[in-house]
C-alpha cells in the first residue's frame, strides 16, 4: 500500500481529527486531537491492510511554539512504511 492509500484510509477513520499531507519525499499525517493517539496506534497496528508492527524511529521536534512527536512506522509483513 502506498502512502496516499494509507493516508486516505486513516482520514476515512479519523475525519477532521487527522490531516494527511502528501510531501515530495515522505508523506505524513498529523493527528489534531492528541487524546485519540491510542486509537490511531491501535488502528495502525490491527488493521490488516496497514499492519504497522515496527516503529523504526520515534523523535521529537520543537519548532519554538509546539512540541511534536514524530513516528516512523514499518510493516514487516506488508513491507510498507509511513
N, C-alpha and C positions, 0 to 999 in steps of 0.2 A: 504494500500500500504506500503510495507516495504522500508527501507532506500535505498537499492540498486536500486529498481524501481524508487524511487524519484530522486536519483542521475542520473540515466540513462535518465530520462525524461528531467531533467534540462540540462544535457550535450547535448542532442539532440537539444535543443532550443538555447543553447549558445556556443556550439562547443568549440573552443580553449580558449574562454574568461572565461571558468569555468573549474575548476579541481574538480573531485569527489574523495574523499578519504574514503575508507572503513576501519573503525577502529575496534578495538577489542570490545570496548564499544559502543561509538556513532560514526556513520559515519557523514561526513560533506562535504560541498562544499566550495571552495574558488573561489570567483569572482576576476579575474585578471584585469578586466577593471572597475575601480570604477565609471566611467561615465555611466555604464549600470546597476547600482544598482536599480534605479527606475523601469527599465524594468523587472528586476528579481523579485522585490517585487510585481509588478503587476501580473506577471505570477503565482507566488506562491499563490496569493490571488484569482485570477479569473479563473484559470484552474480548471475545475470541478472535476478532479481526484486528485488534490492537495488540493485546498480549505483551505489554511492556513489562519486562521482568528484570531488567538490569539498568540501574542508574549509573551511567558512565561518568557523570560529573555533576556535582551539586556545588554551586558557588553563590556568592553574594555580591551585589553591585550597589554601591552607594552613589547616587547621582547628585548628591548635595541637598536634595529635598525629600527623596524617597529611598528606602532601602528595599531592594528587590532580591528575591531568591530565584536562581535560575537552575532548572533541572534539565539535564541532557539524558534522554532515555533511549534504550535499545531493546528490541525484542529478539532474544536468542532464537526462538522458534521460528519467527517470521522474517528475521533478518532485515528489519527496518528500524529507522531512528526518527526521533522528533525532539 
